[in-house]
């Protein structure tokens, strides 16, 4: 149980285009999902916390107009990178916390999406 | 500023030996600390959680200690196997979110 999927697993796009990444909890409902970004040999950096039915909370320094997050259902959150540029190339990872879990329960991570912007 | 530091970027050990990884943190008061495994090109996989009032936790060949006075956690892999080769991340739960260290890459030689 507790499987989180991401789609696509990798994507290459041209500079200036937008890319949408999906994160799904397959066998549980997730009130809260998280989006992280990871550059090579660096730690995962939290970008935003996504709550079902409400606006996402963005970390300091993350542009909310550039990284659009939608959490329309208890099993799906999407991250759209708008007007992507080469510096947005990174590994994007989502995680989901089961509904009803206390704040200390572990998060379940997706397999990640490799974004390359040419 | 807040910082999470994991000892070395890479650790190479012989199969059967014990790998010991260190996670030090500053300016955090975590309620608990977690360790994850991450394989290349994959998301992290949860391994162990240890709370602030626990000194030690074990799971099969894994052992974690947590010293809130030293602000340090040690992660041990005993009787290591080549399949244990991966990057290991420590993460602190603080202020309703997880903050990660950069990880230590462990390579176990057969």
HADDOCK unambig.tbl for C-alpha pairs under 7 A between the chains (distance, minus, plus):
assign (segid A and resid 41 and name CA) (segid B and resid 102 and name CA) 6.87 0.50 0.50
assign (segid A and resid 42 and name CA) (segid B and resid 102 and name CA) 4.94 0.50 0.50
assign (segid A and resid 43 and name CA) (segid B and resid 100 and name CA) 5.83 0.50 0.50
assign (segid A and resid 43 and name CA) (segid B and resid 101 and name CA) 5.48 0.50 0.50
assign (segid A and resid 43 and name CA) (segid B and resid 102 and name CA) 3.88 0.50 0.50
assign (segid A and resid 43 and name CA) (segid B and resid 103 and name CA) 6.72 0.50 0.50
assign (segid A and resid 44 and name CA) (segid B and resid 100 and name CA) 5.97 0.50 0.50
assign (segid A and resid 93 and name CA) (segid B and resid 43 and name CA) 6.44 0.50 0.50
assign (segid A and resid 103 and name CA) (segid B and resid 96 and name CA) 6.43 0.50 0.50
assign (segid A and resid 109 and name CA) (segid B and resid 43 and name CA) 5.86 0.50 0.50
assign (segid A and resid 109 and name CA) (segid B and resid 44 and name CA) 6.11 0.50 0.50
assign (segid A and resid 109 and name CA) (segid B and resid 45 and name CA) 6.79 0.50 0.50
assign (segid A and resid 110 and name CA) (segid B and resid 43 and name CA) 5.62 0.50 0.50
assign (segid A and resid 111 and name CA) (segid B and resid 42 and name CA) 4.84 0.50 0.50
assign (segid A and resid 111 and name CA) (segid B and resid 43 and name CA) 4.29 0.50 0.50
assign (segid A and resid 112 and name CA) (segid B and resid 42 and name CA) 5.92 0.50 0.50
assign (segid A and resid 112 and name CA) (segid B and resid 43 and name CA) 5.38 0.50 0.50
